[in-house]
Amino acid sequence: MRDKRRESILRKSLRLFAYDGYDSLTVDGIADACRCSHGLFYYYFKSKEELFNAVVETYSAKYPSLMMEIRHIEEMHGTAGLKEFCNFVAKLLSEGGEKLLLSRLVEVRRSAYSISEEVRATLKIYDAQDVVARLQREAKEEGTGRSENAEWVTSFFLDWFTGISYRRIRYKGLNFKCPKPEYILKFFLKAAD
């Protein structure tokens, strides 16, 4: 029973952190959302940070394929890498679920001020921003990438992904139609003549 209760707190907290970020949540709010007493919360976790660490560790271990897919894309170059990345994003959005929630924690890492460096480092392995910017620069050198600054294009894409993934997670009852990979790729490649 104890393991199930802890698992329930972790599962609900994954959603909470993905929806609301880190800094806006309090232990009181988390305990209320998880329908547990403060004492029970503190029985399992010493702090909000320890809970966040446990969420990251639990779901990282549960979905090692997520990191492997990012590492595979990291080894690619230019337009081919961008195509693979867009396929990965489309798959992640269409599946939704815990993997998409875990990917949202990367955004939480970027915006939260009070997350420890250790947790930031753990989530950094899922952060594709530098990889995608490099792929964008390489595609530009190949003549297929947009002429705009690669970091700007990547930042624009990540803002879009943050918004659409939030919509996908938050409004799961609505009919969500995932964009096709070739449409996502248009963020990065110049328009064909």
N, C-alpha and C positions, 0 to 999 in steps of 0.2 A: 504494500500500500504506500509506503514511504517513497519508493522509487517512482511510482505512478504520480504521486503528488508533485514531486520535484520535476518530473518530466512535463507535467501539465503547466507548471509555473514557467519552465523554459520555453515551451511551445507558445504560450500566450505572450511571454515577454519578447520573443522573436518578432511577433506581429506588432507589439507596442513600440519597440525600438525602430522597426521599419516604417511604421506610420508616423510616429511622433518625434523621432530623433532621440537623442540621449539627454541633452541638457534640460529639455522641457519636462521630463519625467521625474517624479519623486518616488521614494519608497512607498509612501502612502498611496499614491496613485497606482503604482504597480500592484501593491497588495490588494487594493480594492478591485482592480481589473481582473486579477487572478482569483478573486473571491477567497482570499486567505487572510488570516490575522497577521498582524505585524510580527508577533512572536513566531508564527510558522515561517514567515518570510525569513526572519533572522536565524531560524533554526537551520535553514538550507544555505543561506547566503549572508555574509557579514555586511555587505553593502551593495549598492546599485552597481558599482564598478565590478564587483565580484560576479554579480548576476550577468552583467554584460559579457564579461570574460567567458563565463560558462556557456552562454548562448553561442558566442563565436566559436569556442572550442567544440561544443556538441555538434553544431550544424556543419562546421568545417570537416569534422571527422565523418559525419553522415554523408556528405557529398564531396568526396575527394575528386570526383570526375569534373567538378566545376573548376577546380584549380588546374587539373590536367588539361582541360580544354583551353584555358587561358595560356598555359605554358606552351601548348602546341601552336597557338596563334603567335605567341611571342617569337617563336623560331622562324616564322614566315617573313616574307618581304613584300613590300609594295602593294600593288593592286590585288594580288592573290591573297595576301594576308588580310586586306580589308574585306574581301569577299567572304573569307572564312569567318572573320569577326562578325559580319552582318548576318551570316547564317546562324552563328552562335546566339546573337542577340534575338533574332526572330524566334529561335527555338526556346530560349529562356522566357520570352514574353508569351509565347503560345502555351507553354506548359504551366506557367505561373507557379503557384505553390511555394514551398519552403526554399527552393533554390533561388527563386526570384527575390524572396524576402532576404535571404542571405546576401544577395548582390546589392540590395538596398543598404545594407550595413556599411558598405564601402562609402556611400554618400554620407552616412551618419558620421563616419570617421573624419571625413573632410570638414564637416560643419561643427562638430562638437568640440568644445574648448576643454572639457574636464576629463577626457579619456586619456588614460596613461599611455606613455610611449610604447610600452610592451603590447598593448592592445592595438595601437595604431600600426605597429610593425606586423602583427598577425594579419590584420585586414589589408595591409599593403599588398600582400601576395595576390589578392583578388582585384586589385586596382589596375585597370587596363589603360588608364589615361596616357601614360608615357608610351606604352606600346602602340596605341592607336595614333598618337601624334607622330611617332617615328614612321609608322606605315603610311600615314598621310604624306609626310615629307618624301618618302621613297616613291610613292605613286606620282607625286608632283614631278619628281626627277624623271620618271618613266614617261611623262607627258599625259598621264590619265587623271592625275589628281587636280583638285581645284587649285587656283592660283593664290587663294587667300592663305594667311598664316595658319600653319598646321595646328598650333595650339589653340587658336581661335575656333577653327572648324571642329576640333575635338571637344572643346569646351561647349560649343553650341550643341553638338550631338549629345554630350552627357547631360546637359540641361533638358533636352528633349526626352532622353531615356529616363531621367529621374521623374519627369512629369507623367510619361505614359506608363511607366512601371507602377507609379503610385496609383494611377487610375485603375490599372489592371488589378492591383492588390485590393484597393479600397472598395471598388465597386464590382466585386466578383460576380454579383447576381445579374449585372447587365450583360447584354450581348457584346462581348469584346471581340473585335476582329483585329487580329494581329497583322501589322504591315508585312508584306512580303520582303524577303531579304534584298531583292533588287531595288525596292523603293528605299529601304534603309541605306543602301549603298550610295544613293544619290546625294547623301550628305557629304560624301567624300570625293566623288568623281565629278569631273566637269561634264557638262551636258554634251551629248553626241550631236554632231551637226546634222 
